[in-house]
Amino acid sequence: PERIFERCSSILLHGQPREILEEDERRFAEQCERLASNGERVLAFAQLELPASEYPEGYKFDQHALNFPVRNLCFLGLISMMDPPRE
């Protein structure tokens, strides 16, 4: 989750994006720690609206070439799930 959060410059609250504040960073770290300490797998989610003029339908996104923005994302939230060890 930290790798996603560090790529975000805004956070979505009550349906509206706003700049990430120090308080948000603190709360993020606390929640990640709390969830992970319970043995839960924690995932972070973010979004970025891309202009259709630059990224039309059918655009070939390439995760190796990174032909799309990966910074200034908008943080959406965390989700956790139980992930028991494999036997």
C-alpha positions in Angstrom: 0.0 0.0 0.0 2.9 2.4 0.7 4.0 2.3 -2.9 0.6 3.3 -4.1 0.1 6.0 -1.5 3.5 7.6 -2.2 2.4 8.1 -5.9 -0.7 10.1 -4.8 -1.0 13.8 -4.5 -4.7 13.9 -3.6 -7.2 11.9 -1.6 -10.9 11.4 -2.3 -13.1 12.4 0.6 -16.9 12.6 0.5 -16.7 12.3 -3.3 -14.3 15.2 -3.7 -10.6 15.1 -4.2 -8.3 17.3 -2.1 -4.6 17.6 -1.4 -3.1 15.0 0.9 -2.2 16.6 4.3 0.2 15.4 7.0 -2.7 14.2 9.0 -3.8 11.9 6.1 -0.2 10.5 5.9 -0.3 9.8 9.6 -3.7 8.1 9.5 -2.7 6.0 6.5 0.4 4.7 8.3 -1.6 4.0 11.4 -4.3 2.1 9.6 -1.8 0.0 7.5 0.1 -0.9 10.7 -3.1 -1.8 12.5 -4.4 -4.0 9.7 -1.0 -5.7 9.0 -0.5 -6.4 12.7 -3.7 -8.5 12.6 -2.1 -10.6 9.9 -4.3 -9.1 7.2 -3.1 -8.4 3.6 -3.6 -4.7 2.9 -4.2 -3.3 -0.6 -4.4 0.4 -1.5 -6.4 1.8 -4.4 -6.0 5.0 -6.4 -7.3 6.5 -9.6 -6.2 8.9 -12.3 -8.6 10.2 -14.9 -6.8 10.1 -18.3 -7.7 12.4 -21.2 -9.4 10.4 -23.9 -7.5 12.5 -26.5 -4.2 11.0 -25.3 -5.5 7.6 -24.2 -8.3 6.6 -26.6 -10.3 3.4 -26.3 -8.0 0.6 -27.3 -4.8 2.3 -26.2 -2.1 -0.2 -25.6 -0.9 0.4 -22.0 2.5 -1.1 -21.4 3.5 -1.6 -17.7 7.2 -2.2 -18.7 7.6 1.0 -20.8 5.3 2.9 -18.5 3.6 4.8 -21.3 1.1 6.3 -18.9 1.2 8.5 -15.8 2.0 6.8 -12.5 2.3 10.0 -10.3 -0.3 12.5 -9.0 -2.8 9.8 -8.4 -5.9 10.3 -6.2 -5.9 7.9 -3.2 -9.2 6.1 -2.8 -8.7 3.9 0.2 -7.5 0.6 1.7 -9.0 -2.8 1.8 -7.8 -5.7 3.9 -8.4 -9.4 3.8 -7.4 -12.4 5.8 -4.5 -14.2 4.1 -3.7 -17.3 6.0 -0.3 -19.0 5.4 -0.3 -21.8 2.9 0.3 -25.3 4.2 
